[in-house]
Amino acid sequence: MVDLDPRSLLGEAGKLALRFGDEAYFAALCLRSGLVGIELPHRTASMLLSFERCCSSTAGTTR
């Protein structure tokens, strides 16, 4: 049976809220440092073209 004690529910919700704040803080640090971010359109196009060249050159070979 599930325990629906209001005090325990509020305690868990508080822990979750504090953890969410920590996670948001560290995610913001990663974005600001440049560790994670949105690539510029020309860089994305360049990566896709090089991937396409790589895959099309090995399409006829078997491994």
Secondary structure, DSSP 8 states (H G I E B T S, - for coil): -----HHHHHHHHHHHHHHHHHHHHHHHHHHHHTSS----HHHHHHHHHHHHHHHHHTTT---
